[in-house]
Amino acid sequence: MRLELVTIVVRDYDVAIDFFVEALGLELVEDSPSLAGSGQAKRWVVVRPPKAVTGILLARADGEEQDARVGDQTGDRVGFFLRVDDFDQTYARLESAGIEFLTAPREEPYGKVVVFRDIFGNRWDLLG
């Protein structure tokens, strides 16, 4: 058994792909046409860190209720955790890509950590 995907609700597929692939450095694994339960056209968009098994399904909000949750899926708590091999190099790369950091990097018993927001407002921990 393994966790294969988690979903992040987004407002726009292409904006999300640009952020997660170009700025964050994930790989675009799949971008296929599909249909929503409502019958509207949608896309099946999956990104994941290089060499990772678990991916992120970027799901465009379908309706007002889902749109209201974009960027606040975890009640403004850190809900996503990205562990990297080289914290300092990744932090510098993300900073130069314009990522919004909410804290300064700090040392914790589990390693270095800094909190950032994705382009939609979700909070993430960058862990090293």
Order of alpha helices (4+ residues) and beta strands (2+ residues): beta-alpha-beta-beta-beta-alpha-beta-alpha-beta-beta-beta-beta
